[in-house]
Amino acid sequence: MNEENKKNFIEKSSTYIINMNRALKNIKSEVMVNFMQVETSGIVIVTNKVTSFLDLQTIKNYVKNANCINTNGIKVPRLPQSKSYLKIIGIPYLQENINNPLTSNVVKDIIKNNHIFNNIILASRPHIIKISPKSDMAIIWVDIWNVQSRSKVKGLINRCFNVGSYITTVKDANMNLGIFQCKNC
């Protein structure tokens, strides 16, 4: 939300909370809005339970229909997310036909253009590590935004896809703090 929307909406927050809870009760939801607060990115609406898609749509519709809101300044509502960590193995370190090392921008394009990564948003730029000094293969570490159930990651783990003439595999990875390093570095 823009600043004007945030200010106008928070001024009448107690009324809006009551009305949102009434709308949620009308769809027979067990979710209730507890409170709202202003953040730099917009208004955070805190509920007593994790919301379903229908609950989120009900809250979104209420906010968009509030009289004090300019709907052009509202972005898409979203649930809290966490990071999940993946690694892509079996990918060449040098790009085909160019012989330049793989870059994070090239990896972003590979992910963007591959159907198994639909609805995946990168949490940071991919990190590329050569497997060993003499190897021509790389491991790509990818951090993605995921929901708490890890449903986005579960659909990717052990999936294969082609990069040129190579078949690569997506594997689950642990969180890596600091600089990504392989065992050979």
MOBELNOR-V629668 format. One record per pair of residues at least 24 apart in sequence whose ideal C-beta (glycine too) atoms are under 6 Angstrom apart, sorted by sequence separation. I is the first residue (numbers start at 1). J is the second residue. D is the distance in Angstrom with one decimal. If there is no record, write none. Layout:
I_J_D / I_J_D
This chain:
31_55_4.7 / 120_144_5.3 / 121_145_4.7 / 29_55_5.2 / 102_128_5.2 / 10_38_5.5 / 27_58_5.8 / 6_38_5.2 / 107_140_5.6 / 9_43_5.8 / 24_58_5.8 / 23_58_5.3 / 102_138_5.9 / 6_43_5.9 / 93_130_4.9 / 20_59_5.8 / 23_62_5.3 / 141_180_5.1 / 83_123_4.8 / 1_42_4.1 / 1_43_5.7 / 20_62_5.1 / 93_136_5.6 / 116_159_5.2 / 92_136_5.9 / 93_138_4.1 / 116_161_5.5 / 91_138_5.5 / 114_161_5.3 / 89_139_5.6 / 129_180_6.0 / 87_139_5.5 / 88_140_4.2 / 132_184_4.8 / 110_163_5.9 / 127_180_4.5 / 129_182_5.1 / 87_141_5.4 / 86_142_4.7 / 85_143_5.7 / 8_68_3.8 / 83_143_5.2 / 84_144_5.5 / 84_146_3.9 / 5_69_5.4 / 81_145_4.6 / 82_146_5.9 / 5_70_5.9 / 5_73_4.8 / 96_164_4.6 / 84_153_4.3 / 2_73_3.8 / 1_73_5.7 / 91_163_5.4 / 1_74_5.8 / 92_166_5.8 / 91_168_4.7 / 90_168_4.3 / 90_169_5.5 / 88_168_5.4 / 89_169_5.4 / 88_170_5.7 / 86_170_5.6 / 87_171_5.1 / 87_173_4.4 / 86_173_5.6 / 85_173_4.3 / 85_175_5.4
